[in-house]
Amino acid sequence: MLIDTHCHLDDAAFDADRDDIARQALRQGIAKLVIPAVARSNFDAVIALCNRHENCAYALGIHPMYVNSAAVDDIEVLRSYVQHNHPVAIGEIGLDYFANNPLNAKNTVNNNFDLQSYFFTEQLKIANQYDLPVILHVRHAIDDILKQLRKHPVVGGIAHAFNGSFQQAEQFIALGFKLGFGGAMTYSRALRIRELAIKLPLSAIVLETDAPDIPPEWLSQRGRNSPLEIAKIAQVLADLRQLNIAEVLEITGSNAMKVLPKLTHLCTLPKVLH
């Protein structure tokens, strides 16, 4: 089963064709698109989008790069939304130390490590309270995220856009997590990510696009990524591992359903139209 475990179809980049892409995805055999919220301001948008399309499922959370504009009571708002709606996970949540690095010339976010940590741990507590997995943003912060997961355990989840070491991957797996691989894996120069994609157990991998971001190599000069690229990303993984594409789709799809169990009740097998 083909599942994009992480795409931001609610993003403004899709304003012109959002619903058409969701419909195309279903026609092309993509069983489910998981759409994580990033802030209180887009909770309603991702819920409405997923209510319009049977192949879309949402997660709710406050992204670490949005905490500067968040209010403390957004945590209680999130708790209320989770209680009265049906997210498949808490997400996208986590820590981002890259955007906050003063040596990063593209830094647009104030150093806010304490604020990030507060929102991350409070959302882990909500995930634990409602027995929900989490979708993690882990950029340049893997060790601290693992530390917080041990302090505030959850049922598991997905380490999105994983780019850590093999040892860090093993620690996530031991905590019940799957690792998200997407567009970055398609670049021949991405040697470490490709090595991980080859050597990690296939049972630990899920597929994602992070659309409209992290475009695969074939879109690197054309900008916007799309969840419609997930089949070609799956083929790259199959080629790297020298496996049949059908086996990769079966196992990664099963992985997604196991780590996001609410997808089991939401997924319908799409009819592929040629």
C-alpha positions as a printed NumPy array, in Angstrom:
array([[  0.   ,   0.   ,   0.   ],
       [  1.359,   3.388,  -0.997],
       [  1.157,   5.977,   1.814],
       [  2.69 ,   9.436,   2.015],
       [  3.195,   9.738,   5.771],
       [  4.073,  13.437,   5.692],
       [  2.865,  16.158,   3.339],
       [  1.598,  19.699,   3.901],
       [ -1.184,  19.778,   1.34 ],
       [ -2.764,  22.67 ,   3.258],
       [  0.241,  24.871,   2.419],
       [ -0.357,  27.998,   0.337],
       [  1.768,  26.461,  -2.426],
       [ -1.251,  24.244,  -3.192],
       [ -3.929,  26.942,  -3.155],
       [ -4.501,  26.625,  -6.916],
       [ -4.836,  22.838,  -7.121],
       [ -5.059,  21.339,  -3.611],
       [ -8.293,  19.377,  -4.081],
       [ -7.266,  18.24 ,  -7.55 ],
       [ -4.011,  16.813,  -6.169],
       [ -5.892,  14.905,  -3.466],
       [ -8.173,  13.43 ,  -6.127],
       [ -5.256,  12.615,  -8.434],
       [ -3.475,  10.863,  -5.578],
       [ -6.451,   8.572,  -5.033],
       [ -6.686,   7.803,  -8.76 ],
       [ -2.971,   7.001,  -8.839],
       [ -3.276,   4.463,  -6.034],
       [ -1.979,   6.502,  -3.109],
       [ -4.026,   5.076,  -0.266],
       [ -3.443,   7.848,   2.246],
       [ -1.846,  11.265,   2.616],
       [ -1.012,  12.208,   6.201],
       [ -1.196,  15.983,   6.677],
       [  0.352,  17.319,   9.897],
       [ -0.645,  20.713,  11.243],
       [  2.114,  23.118,  12.246],
       [  0.263,  25.719,  14.335],
       [ -3.041,  26.415,  16.029],
       [ -3.915,  28.664,  13.091],
       [ -4.107,  25.772,  10.643],
       [ -5.822,  23.114,  12.788],
       [ -9.181,  23.858,  11.173],
       [ -7.716,  23.924,   7.659],
       [ -6.136,  20.465,   7.865],
       [ -9.27 ,  18.991,   9.456],
       [-11.506,  20.5  ,   6.757],
       [ -9.205,  19.269,   3.988],
       [ -9.194,  15.741,   5.348],
       [-12.957,  15.788,   5.803],
       [-13.287,  16.594,   2.089],
       [-11.043,  13.75 ,   0.906],
       [-11.265,  10.159,   2.092],
       [ -7.593,   9.527,   1.325],
       [ -6.371,  12.325,   3.623],
       [ -5.725,  11.997,   7.364],
       [ -4.517,  14.691,   9.724],
       [ -2.205,  15.077,  12.674],
       [ -2.427,  18.038,  15.043],
       [  0.509,  19.797,  16.635],
       [  2.663,  22.902,  16.964],
       [  5.868,  22.827,  14.924],
       [  9.074,  23.983,  16.667],
       [  9.594,  26.71 ,  14.066],
       [  6.179,  28.183,  14.929],
       [  6.521,  28.381,  18.704],
       [  7.572,  32.037,  18.663],
       [  4.113,  32.961,  17.399],
       [  2.305,  30.467,  19.644],
       [  0.546,  31.312,  22.898],
       [  0.858,  29.239,  26.056],
       [ -2.86 ,  28.426,  25.923],
       [ -2.359,  26.861,  22.476],
       [ -1.454,  23.7  ,  24.402],
       [ -4.919,  23.554,  25.955],
       [ -6.481,  24.378,  22.581],
       [ -4.583,  21.433,  21.1  ],
       [ -5.765,  19.186,  23.923],
       [ -9.371,  20.211,  23.231],
       [ -9.01 ,  19.6  ,  19.488],
       [ -7.533,  16.155,  20.122],
       [-10.355,  15.309,  22.51 ],
       [-13.099,  16.324,  20.079],
       [-11.574,  15.278,  16.75 ],
       [ -9.798,  12.243,  15.318],
       [ -6.124,  12.941,  14.557],
       [ -3.959,   9.972,  13.657],
       [ -1.045,  11.499,  15.58 ],
       [  0.252,  14.514,  17.44 ],
       [  2.406,  16.391,  14.985],
       [  4.341,  17.963,  13.572],
       [  6.217,  18.517,  16.814],
       [  9.818,  18.367,  17.95 ],
       [ 12.951,  20.502,  18.065],
       [ 14.844,  22.402,  15.371],
       [ 18.364,  23.528,  16.23 ],
       [ 19.359,  24.336,  12.657],
       [ 17.082,  27.342,  12.21 ],
       [ 18.19 ,  28.674,  15.598],
       [ 21.906,  28.338,  15.004],
       [ 23.454,  31.846,  15.037],
       [ 26.034,  30.591,  12.544],
       [ 23.275,  29.819,  10.056],
       [ 23.076,  32.721,   7.62 ],
       [ 19.459,  31.87 ,   6.868],
       [ 18.466,  32.131,  10.521],
       [ 15.034,  33.766,  10.738],
       [ 14.044,  32.489,  14.174],
       [ 15.248,  33.817,  17.506],
       [ 17.192,  31.485,  19.75 ],
       [ 14.263,  29.889,  21.541],
       [ 15.478,  26.5  ,  22.721],
       [ 13.641,  26.725,  26.046],
       [ 10.381,  27.647,  24.319],
       [ 10.772,  24.824,  21.814],
       [ 11.462,  22.396,  24.635],
       [  8.383,  23.546,  26.555],
       [  6.015,  23.067,  23.626],
       [  7.628,  19.76 ,  22.696],
       [  7.35 ,  18.2  ,  26.141],
       [  3.805,  19.469,  26.7  ],
       [  2.732,  17.929,  23.402],
       [  4.412,  14.65 ,  24.3  ],
       [  2.272,  14.66 ,  27.438],
       [ -0.873,  15.111,  25.318],
       [  0.204,  12.234,  23.081],
       [  0.69 ,  10.062,  26.141],
       [ -2.669,  11.111,  27.606],
       [ -4.565,  10.148,  24.446],
       [ -2.371,   7.169,  23.513],
       [ -1.408,   8.74 ,  20.192],
       [  1.834,   8.396,  18.237],
       [  3.828,  11.508,  17.375],
       [  5.235,  12.854,  14.117],
       [  8.611,  14.345,  14.929],
       [ 10.63 ,  17.173,  13.418],
       [ 14.196,  16.317,  14.418],
       [ 16.5  ,  18.638,  12.473],
       [ 19.908,  18.923,  14.184],
       [ 18.317,  17.956,  17.505],
       [ 18.129,  14.175,  17.56 ],
       [ 19.977,  13.532,  20.815],
       [ 17.861,  16.017,  22.776],
       [ 14.683,  14.616,  21.234],
       [ 15.653,  11.097,  22.251],
       [ 16.367,  12.374,  25.753],
       [ 12.895,  13.954,  25.984],
       [ 11.235,  10.811,  24.634],
       [ 12.791,   8.824,  27.454],
       [ 11.54 ,  11.349,  30.006],
       [  8.079,  11.576,  28.426],
       [  7.434,   8.222,  26.697],
       [  4.819,   7.849,  23.981],
       [  3.5  ,   4.858,  22.051],
       [  5.83 ,   5.577,  19.137],
       [  5.589,   7.521,  15.92 ],
       [  7.657,   8.711,  12.985],
       [ 10.986,  10.536,  12.959],
       [ 10.271,  12.639,   9.897],
       [ 13.028,  13.361,   7.342],
       [ 15.476,  11.234,   9.288],
       [ 19.095,  12.23 ,   8.741],
       [ 20.886,  10.915,  11.812],
       [ 23.355,   8.149,  12.48 ],
       [ 22.704,   4.432,  12.391],
       [ 23.034,   4.36 ,  16.196],
       [ 20.45 ,   7.13 ,  16.58 ],
       [ 18.156,   5.262,  14.208],
       [ 18.431,   2.17 ,  16.388],
       [ 17.448,   4.221,  19.436],
       [ 14.326,   5.534,  17.705],
       [ 13.414,   2.026,  16.585],
       [ 13.814,   0.727,  20.144],
       [ 11.343,   3.394,  21.275],
       [  8.715,   2.224,  18.779],
       [  9.424,   4.688,  15.971],
       [  9.62 ,   4.385,  12.221],
       [ 11.947,   6.581,  10.176],
       [ 10.692,   8.772,   7.343],
       [ 12.563,   8.779,   4.025],
       [ 11.639,  11.008,   1.104],
       [ 13.076,  13.398,  -1.434],
       [ 16.505,  13.743,   0.183],
       [ 17.105,  10.03 ,  -0.426],
       [ 16.77 ,  10.52 ,  -4.208],
       [ 19.978,  12.574,  -4.559],
       [ 23.048,  10.585,  -5.545],
       [ 25.223,  12.881,  -3.4  ],
       [ 23.166,  12.113,  -0.257],
       [ 25.506,   9.271,   0.654],
       [ 24.665,   8.968,   4.358],
       [ 20.896,   9.019,   3.848],
       [ 21.141,   6.492,   1.032],
       [ 23.338,   4.241,   3.145],
       [ 20.743,   4.353,   5.923],
       [ 17.986,   3.592,   3.417],
       [ 19.917,   0.508,   2.321],
       [ 21.139,  -0.811,   5.669],
       [ 18.268,  -0.108,   8.068],
       [ 15.641,  -2.835,   8.391],
       [ 12.911,  -2.179,   5.842],
       [ 10.483,  -2.785,   8.707],
       [ 11.7  ,   0.52 ,  10.204],
       [ 11.085,   2.724,   7.136],
       [  8.073,   4.734,   5.998],
       [  7.807,   6.903,   2.903],
       [  7.074,  10.621,   2.805],
       [  7.325,  13.668,   0.551],
       [  7.161,  16.642,   2.975],
       [  5.509,  18.431,   0.046],
       [  5.817,  21.227,  -0.912],
       [  9.311,  21.027,   0.618],
       [ 12.3  ,  18.685,   0.095],
       [ 11.741,  18.133,  -3.642],
       [ 13.261,  14.949,  -5.071],
       [ 16.193,  15.203,  -7.434],
       [ 14.032,  15.261, -10.565],
       [ 12.225,  18.374,  -9.27 ],
       [ 15.257,  20.149,  -7.819],
       [ 15.206,  22.813, -10.538],
       [ 11.422,  23.198, -10.646],
       [ 10.5  ,  24.07 ,  -7.096],
       [  7.327,  22.664,  -5.553],
       [  7.252,  19.101,  -4.352],
       [  3.959,  17.182,  -4.421],
       [  2.529,  14.064,  -2.774],
       [  2.116,  12.734,  -6.315],
       [  5.878,  12.068,  -6.29 ],
       [  5.621,   9.39 ,  -3.613],
       [  5.498,   6.474,  -6.082],
       [  8.772,   7.546,  -7.721],
       [ 10.347,   8.005,  -4.285],
       [  9.263,   4.459,  -3.448],
       [ 10.916,   3.247,  -6.653],
       [ 14.187,   4.91 ,  -5.604],
       [ 14.078,   3.017,  -2.308],
       [ 13.355,  -0.229,  -4.15 ],
       [ 16.286,   0.379,  -6.509],
       [ 18.662,   1.218,  -3.66 ],
       [ 17.747,  -1.962,  -1.828],
       [ 17.522,  -4.025,  -5.027],
       [ 13.995,  -5.103,  -4.204],
       [ 10.803,  -5.432,  -6.161],
       [  8.708,  -2.282,  -5.898],
       [  5.679,  -4.325,  -4.832],
       [  7.592,  -5.607,  -1.789],
       [  8.669,  -2.078,  -0.833],
       [  5.102,  -0.781,  -1.109],
       [  3.7  ,  -3.666,   0.911],
       [  6.219,  -3.357,   3.742],
       [  6.429,   0.433,   4.011],
       [  2.639,   0.695,   3.795],
       [  2.27 ,  -1.893,   6.532],
       [  4.838,  -0.009,   8.608],
       [  2.798,   3.19 ,   8.3  ],
       [ -0.392,   1.421,   9.356],
       [  1.325,  -0.128,  12.367],
       [  2.881,   3.087,  13.637],
       [ -0.25 ,   5.166,  12.878],
       [ -2.903,   2.584,  13.772],
       [ -5.838,   4.942,  13.24 ],
       [ -5.022,   4.817,   9.531],
       [ -6.283,   1.229,   9.573],
       [ -9.819,   2.482,  10.132],
       [ -9.498,   5.323,   7.642],
       [ -7.776,   3.63 ,   4.718],
       [ -9.683,   2.316,   1.779],
       [ -7.822,   0.551,  -0.974],
       [ -7.962,   2.885,  -3.974],
       [ -8.783,   1.693,  -7.456],
       [ -5.935,   2.679,  -9.756],
       [ -7.264,   4.29 , -12.928],
       [ -5.098,   4.196, -16.042]])
